[in-house]
Amino acid sequence: MPNYGVMEEGHTLRLRVGAPVPEAALPALVEDKGIKGRVAKSKPVKASHESFFSRVFKAKSCVVCGEPIGFFSSTHTNCGVTAARVAEIISEQIGRYLEQGDASHIGKKSINALAVQGNLSDTEVKSAVQQGFECAVRNILSQRVLSREDEGRLSQLIADWNFEKSELCRGWPRIIQSLVIRDLLEGKFPEHSKTLNSPVSLGQTESCVWVFSGVDIYERKICRSYEGHHAGLSVRIAKGIYFRDGVYRGHPVEHVSADRLGRGDLVLTTKNAFFLIEGQTKKLSLKKIVSVNPHSDGITFQCGGKRAPQYSVRRLDPWFAYNVIVNLSCLG
């Protein structure tokens, strides 16, 4: 077989049967008209395009472990159970620490170590801590007011996790309320109330303690009337004129009427209770309140005097309102 010479950079390349063709010689061989047809021209490789369905049903990754998972799932069953259990353990540890001062909670580091086991994200960890926090506050306040030790642990946890007041919307107001009641039980003016701006004019030695906004106020009055009947005969004297001979017997009957005064604010101070309704102010001295009764969605209190009105206030926290009014009365 004759040899074909290919010139490249002044050198001649000799090709042998069965020997691989040098890559540098291939373009020259293809362009050489003399050997056209002996060397097959390479076809360009088309870029593979992923079909629509292959993209849609492409396997996803588990949000917990990162391993592949089916299209219609986001987590493996075992991964989901593990993550939920770890989050529950975190909430339980937070609760035990806040309620009992359990030493098993040693800070943010131990919680993060648990989170690694369940592959929890930072958001999920903080949510579990928040849930444990709110549960602990609810359990503590159902049994007692916050002690100094309770307050210290709560403050430390809030600082460790950089919680904002808006993130503790359920637990934070109850904490402040408990601190107010604790100060009243200790016979002193609540520290938190010093920052309140009173919507009413107060006396020189009077301070605002709490403002309940958007409450419904009702006034119950006892009205007395007499009911009875006449006993005797009616005698006709002339046309259209009768004379009745007999006795009138009557007895007093008391009626209770409940009038809705409107929706407004209840302002409690160290000496008085104020109703602010549609621009009008009604003042009641705490010393005149003789009884306070809580109910499902508010309180009812009775002022002294035979015909003194009874007031019902709805749409407020009955536990807190009852304790504040009773302790303010004792404090005064």
Secondary structure, DSSP 8 states (H G I E B T S, - for coil): -----EEETTEEE---TTS---TTTHHHHHH-GGGBTTB------------HHHHHT--EE-TTT--EE-TT-SS-HHHHHHHHHHHHHHHHHHHHHHHH--TT---HHHHHHHHHHTT--HHHHHHHHHHHHHHHHHHHHTT----HHHHHHHHHHHHHHT--GGGGTTTHHHHHHHHHHHHHHTTS--SGGGG---SS---TT--EEEEEEEEEEEEEEEEEEEEEEEEEEEEEEETTEEEEEEEEEEEEEEEEEEEEEEEEEEEEESSEEEEEETTEEEEEEGGGEEEEEEETTEEEEEESSTT--EEEEESS-HHHHHHHHHHHHHH-
